[in-house]
Structures are given as structure tokens and as C-alpha cells.
Amino acid sequence: MDQQQGVGWLHRRAGLGLHPDDLAAAVARGANNELVTLSTAPTDPVDPWAGLALDPQDGGRAEAVLAWMGALRSSTQPFHDRRTLLLHGWLVSALDKVTAPELMVEQIRLFMAIGGDSFPDLLRGITTNRAMLVYLDGQTSTAEAPNENYGRELLELFALGVGYYTEDDVQSAARALTGWVVRRQFDEARFVPRRHDDTPQTLLAAYRVADSPVNVLTPLMVYLPFMVTVAQRYKKDAGIGTIIALMVPYTVWVLAAWVVLYVAWFLLGIPWGPGYPVGL
């Protein structure tokens, strides 16, 4: 891949592509300089919708879309704008259901503002975003009728993926997120306690009784080099085998104690955790 191909590839993958008229200048600057330019956060982000009325009864939906497309076409911050576009396609809402263009603009502004920050913070922000509450029915989710749409999308598409959660997790997430409403007269979503299910929920829980008794014997234990270093202060020829040999008696005793604990726990019928009865 020569310099021209490399610069073109960089702009296609990390930006929004280059017009042929701009490619020669970018090649002259070099791939390294282009990478720095692309990855530098904008100091004065552009708001494509500044000054627009966005009235849904007067062409506001088309106005919102065209303003954004125009900003992408003439972007001076392509990496930032590409990330925003990708987030819009991933943490998705759409005008066909949200209908209010100002809510969709508010969501895209959220991606612009914190899309490059902490992902947990981004998920918290999108969870109570007005457009998302409308699109995935969070605004109608109440203690009496929790809606699972957002909880399922959060676990399956936004955060974890198929196979890393259970239906119980979806139901718990739905109940935990009840109580949010969207009112057009307010500039933000509102939490209404009387609509919320305040029952404690168990989400993505994993319980275990005791720990592995052989942790201290495995050569993969991260603290083993430190333990060897300390032992060598007192015994110059100490090594990994020395530590393992010293720990074997303790491992046997810990294993016996854990077996007794497990059997007693099982026979007494103590739950593994909230909502998880004892069982094998």
C-alpha cells in the first residue's frame, strides 16, 4: 500500500472519505499528520441545527435530516462525525416512531457530546434520553406493566450480546427502569416515583460459595512472581517450586474446609443469593 492508498484508506475507515480534489493535499501532508488531525477532538464542535425551528408541522423532520447530512458532507471533524453516525446506527432510535425532530436532534447531540467518553456514562445517558424512551417504549413502562423492549435491547444489542444474559435479567432490567416519562413541555425526561417498581432487582448476578483452593498453586497466579521475590530475601535459591511446595499443606486444609462449607450450605438449604434458591 503506497502513501496515496494509505491516506485514502485512513480517511475511509476513520473519517467520511475524501473528495478526489482533497486527496493530493492530504497525501502531501502524510498519513501520520492525517491520523493526528483526524483523532484530535474538535475544539469548537459544529451544531448543524443551530437556529432551526424543527417544527414537525412545518417540514421540521426533513429540515433536521438535511441539516445533518449537509454537516457530514462538509465536515471539518470527520472522525468525530463518523463516530456520531455510527453511534446513531448502534444505539438506534428513528423519526418514524419518535416523530418529534427535536428529540432526535437531542439524542444525536448527546452522541456528539459524550460519544468518545466513558461507555457506561454513554449508556446511562441514552437510557433516559427522551428519544430512546419514546422509541423503545420506556415512557409507557410502569410498575403495573413493565415494558421489556429497552431492557432487552440494552442487554442484547447495546452492551452484552446474545448468550450473556437471561430472560430473568431482561425482566429485572424492565422493572428497574420503570417510572420515566416524556413530556414535550419539559426539556428532559422526568422520573415519576409512583410509576416506578421499587422492588429490589437482581441483574446479571453470579454467586459462588468460597473460592478456588488451588489458586495459590497455579503458576499463572499474578502474585506468584512477587511472592518469589519476597521469599528470595530469606532464601536466595527460592523459586516457583519453593512457593508451591510451601503452599500445598494450606491448599489441602482449605480444600477440606470448602467441601465442608459447601455440603453444609446445601444441606441447610441456604439460597445462593437473592432470587436464586439452593440447587445443583
C-alpha positions as CSV (number, residue, x, y, z in Angstrom):
1,M,0.0,0.0,0.0
2,D,1.6,3.3,-1.1
3,Q,1.2,6.7,0.6
4,Q,-1.8,7.7,-1.5
5,Q,-3.6,4.4,-0.9
6,G,-2.8,4.6,2.8
7,V,-4.1,8.1,3.2
8,G,-7.3,7.3,1.3
9,W,-7.9,4.1,3.4
10,L,-7.3,6.1,6.6
11,H,-10.0,8.6,5.7
12,R,-12.4,6.0,4.6
13,R,-12.0,3.9,7.8
14,A,-11.6,6.7,10.4
15,G,-13.4,9.5,8.7
16,L,-16.0,10.1,6.0
17,G,-13.8,9.7,3.0
18,L,-12.0,12.3,0.8
19,H,-13.1,14.2,-2.3
20,P,-10.6,13.4,-5.1
21,D,-9.7,17.1,-5.1
22,D,-8.6,16.9,-1.5
23,L,-6.6,13.7,-1.7
24,A,-3.5,15.2,-3.2
25,A,-3.2,17.7,-0.4
26,A,-3.7,15.0,2.3
27,V,-1.1,12.8,0.7
28,A,1.4,15.7,0.8
29,R,0.7,16.2,4.5
30,G,1.4,12.5,5.1
31,A,-0.5,9.6,6.8
32,N,0.9,10.4,10.3
33,N,-0.2,14.0,10.2
34,E,-3.6,13.0,8.8
35,L,-4.1,10.5,11.7
36,V,-3.3,13.2,14.2
37,T,-5.7,15.6,12.6
38,L,-8.5,13.0,12.4
39,S,-8.1,11.9,16.0
40,T,-7.9,15.3,17.6
41,A,-11.1,16.2,19.4
42,P,-12.7,19.3,17.9
43,T,-12.2,22.5,20.0
44,D,-15.3,24.2,18.6
45,P,-17.9,21.5,17.7
46,V,-20.4,22.4,15.0
47,D,-24.1,22.2,15.8
48,P,-25.9,21.6,12.4
49,W,-29.3,22.5,13.9
50,A,-28.4,25.9,15.5
51,G,-31.2,28.4,14.7
52,L,-33.6,25.9,13.2
53,A,-37.2,25.7,14.4
54,L,-37.6,22.0,13.7
55,D,-41.4,22.3,13.7
56,P,-42.8,18.8,12.9
57,Q,-45.9,20.5,11.4
58,D,-43.8,22.7,9.1
59,G,-41.2,20.4,7.5
60,G,-39.1,20.0,10.7
61,R,-38.3,16.4,10.1
62,A,-36.8,16.9,6.7
63,E,-35.1,20.1,8.0
64,A,-33.4,18.1,10.7
65,V,-32.2,15.3,8.4
66,L,-30.9,17.7,5.7
67,A,-29.1,19.9,8.2
68,W,-27.2,16.8,9.5
69,M,-26.4,15.4,6.0
70,G,-25.1,18.8,5.0
71,A,-22.9,19.0,8.0
72,L,-21.5,15.5,7.3
73,R,-20.8,16.4,3.7
74,S,-18.8,19.5,4.6
75,S,-17.4,18.1,7.8
76,T,-14.1,19.5,9.2
77,Q,-14.2,16.9,12.0
78,P,-14.7,13.7,10.1
79,F,-13.6,11.2,12.8
80,H,-15.9,12.9,15.4
81,D,-18.8,13.0,12.9
82,R,-18.3,9.4,11.8
83,R,-18.4,8.2,15.4
84,T,-21.6,10.1,15.9
85,L,-23.1,8.5,12.8
86,L,-22.0,5.0,14.0
87,L,-23.5,5.5,17.4
88,H,-26.8,6.7,15.9
89,G,-26.9,3.4,14.0
90,W,-26.0,1.3,17.0
91,L,-27.9,2.9,19.9
92,V,-30.7,3.4,17.5
93,S,-33.8,5.5,17.5
94,A,-35.7,6.7,14.5
95,L,-38.1,9.5,13.4
96,D,-40.7,7.1,12.1
97,K,-41.7,6.4,15.7
98,V,-40.2,9.3,17.7
99,T,-41.8,11.8,15.2
100,A,-40.5,14.8,17.1
101,P,-37.4,16.0,15.3
102,E,-36.1,18.0,18.3
103,L,-36.0,14.7,20.3
104,M,-33.9,13.0,17.7
105,V,-31.6,16.1,17.4
106,E,-31.2,16.0,21.2
107,Q,-30.1,12.3,21.0
108,I,-27.6,13.0,18.3
109,R,-26.2,15.9,20.2
110,L,-25.7,13.5,23.1
111,F,-23.6,11.3,20.9
112,M,-21.6,14.3,19.8
113,A,-21.0,15.5,23.3
114,I,-20.1,12.2,25.1
115,G,-19.7,9.6,22.3
116,G,-15.9,9.5,22.9
117,D,-16.1,9.4,26.7
118,S,-16.9,6.5,29.1
119,F,-19.2,3.9,27.6
120,P,-21.0,3.3,30.9
121,D,-21.7,7.1,31.0
122,L,-23.0,6.9,27.4
123,L,-25.3,4.0,28.3
124,R,-26.6,5.9,31.3
125,G,-27.3,8.9,29.1
126,I,-29.1,7.1,26.4
127,T,-31.2,5.1,28.9
128,T,-33.0,8.2,30.0
129,N,-32.8,10.1,26.7
130,R,-36.2,11.3,25.6
131,A,-36.0,9.9,22.0
132,M,-34.9,6.5,23.4
133,L,-37.7,6.5,25.9
134,V,-40.2,7.1,23.1
135,Y,-38.6,4.7,20.6
136,L,-38.3,1.7,22.9
137,D,-41.4,2.4,25.0
138,G,-39.7,3.4,28.2
139,Q,-42.1,6.2,28.7
140,T,-45.1,3.8,29.0
141,S,-43.3,1.3,31.3
142,T,-44.8,1.3,34.7
143,A,-44.7,-0.9,37.9
144,E,-48.0,-2.4,36.9
145,A,-47.0,-3.1,33.3
146,P,-43.2,-3.0,32.8
147,N,-42.1,-2.9,29.2
148,E,-39.1,-5.1,28.3
149,N,-38.2,-3.5,24.9
150,Y,-35.4,-1.3,26.2
151,G,-34.1,-3.8,28.7
152,R,-33.8,-6.5,26.0
153,E,-32.1,-4.1,23.5
154,L,-29.7,-2.9,26.3
155,L,-28.5,-6.4,27.1
156,E,-28.6,-7.9,23.6
157,L,-27.6,-5.1,21.2
158,F,-26.2,-2.2,23.2
159,A,-24.0,-3.8,25.8
160,L,-23.5,-7.6,26.2
161,G,-24.8,-9.7,23.3
162,V,-26.8,-12.9,22.9
163,G,-25.8,-15.6,25.4
164,Y,-24.6,-13.3,28.2
165,Y,-27.9,-12.6,29.9
166,T,-31.1,-14.5,30.8
167,E,-34.8,-13.7,30.5
168,D,-34.8,-13.0,34.2
169,D,-32.2,-10.3,33.6
170,V,-34.4,-8.7,30.9
171,Q,-37.4,-8.7,33.2
172,S,-35.3,-7.3,36.1
173,A,-34.0,-4.5,33.9
174,A,-37.5,-3.7,32.7
175,R,-38.8,-3.4,36.3
176,A,-35.7,-1.4,37.4
177,L,-36.2,1.2,34.6
178,T,-39.9,1.8,35.2
179,G,-41.2,5.3,36.0
180,W,-39.7,7.6,33.3
181,V,-42.0,9.8,31.3
182,V,-41.5,12.2,28.4
183,R,-43.5,15.4,28.4
184,R,-43.0,17.9,25.5
185,Q,-43.3,20.9,27.8
186,F,-40.2,19.8,29.7
187,D,-36.6,19.8,28.3
188,E,-35.7,16.5,29.8
189,A,-37.2,13.2,30.8
190,R,-38.9,13.1,34.2
191,F,-38.8,10.3,36.8
192,V,-42.2,9.7,38.5
193,P,-41.8,7.6,41.6
194,R,-45.5,6.5,41.7
195,R,-45.0,4.8,38.3
196,H,-41.8,3.0,39.4
197,D,-41.4,-0.5,40.7
198,D,-39.1,-0.1,43.7
199,T,-38.8,-3.8,44.4
200,P,-35.1,-4.7,44.7
201,Q,-34.0,-6.4,41.5
202,T,-31.2,-9.0,40.8
203,L,-29.5,-8.3,37.4
204,L,-26.6,-10.3,35.9
205,A,-25.8,-11.9,39.2
206,A,-23.3,-14.7,39.7
207,Y,-23.0,-16.4,43.0
208,R,-20.3,-18.8,44.3
209,V,-19.6,-20.3,47.7
210,A,-16.0,-20.0,48.7
211,D,-13.1,-19.7,46.2
212,S,-10.7,-22.0,44.4
213,P,-8.4,-23.7,46.9
214,V,-5.7,-24.2,44.2
215,N,-5.3,-20.5,43.3
216,V,-2.1,-20.4,45.3
217,L,-0.7,-23.4,43.4
218,T,-1.1,-22.3,39.8
219,P,1.9,-20.8,38.1
220,L,-0.5,-18.4,36.3
221,M,-1.3,-16.6,39.6
222,V,-0.4,-12.9,39.1
223,Y,1.1,-12.6,42.6
224,L,3.5,-15.5,42.2
225,P,6.5,-13.5,41.0
226,F,6.1,-11.1,43.9
227,M,5.9,-14.0,46.3
228,V,9.1,-15.5,44.9
229,T,10.8,-12.1,45.1
230,V,9.9,-11.8,48.8
231,A,10.9,-15.4,49.5
232,Q,14.3,-14.8,47.9
233,R,15.1,-12.2,50.6
234,Y,15.2,-15.0,53.1
235,K,16.3,-17.9,50.8
236,K,18.4,-16.9,47.9
237,D,17.7,-20.0,45.8
238,A,13.9,-19.9,46.3
239,G,11.8,-20.3,43.1
240,I,8.3,-21.1,42.0
241,G,8.6,-24.7,43.1
242,T,9.6,-23.5,46.6
243,I,6.4,-21.4,46.9
244,I,4.2,-24.2,45.6
245,A,5.7,-26.8,47.9
246,L,5.1,-24.5,50.9
247,M,1.5,-23.9,49.9
248,V,0.5,-27.5,49.3
249,P,-0.5,-28.2,53.0
250,Y,-2.5,-25.0,53.2
251,T,-4.3,-25.9,50.0
252,V,-5.3,-29.3,51.4
253,W,-6.7,-27.7,54.5
254,V,-8.6,-25.0,52.5
255,L,-10.0,-27.6,50.2
256,A,-11.3,-29.7,53.1
257,A,-12.8,-26.6,54.7
258,W,-14.5,-25.5,51.4
259,V,-16.0,-29.0,50.9
260,V,-17.5,-28.9,54.4
261,L,-18.8,-25.4,53.9
262,Y,-20.4,-26.4,50.6
263,V,-22.1,-29.5,52.0
264,A,-23.4,-27.6,55.0
265,W,-24.7,-24.8,52.8
266,F,-26.5,-27.3,50.6
267,L,-28.0,-29.4,53.4
268,L,-29.2,-26.3,55.2
269,G,-30.9,-25.1,52.0
270,I,-29.4,-21.6,52.1
271,P,-30.1,-19.7,48.9
272,W,-27.1,-18.8,46.8
273,G,-28.3,-15.2,46.6
274,P,-31.5,-13.1,46.3
275,G,-33.9,-14.9,44.0
276,Y,-31.6,-17.9,43.5
277,P,-32.7,-20.9,45.6
278,V,-30.2,-23.6,46.5
279,G,-29.7,-26.2,43.9
280,L,-27.2,-28.0,41.7
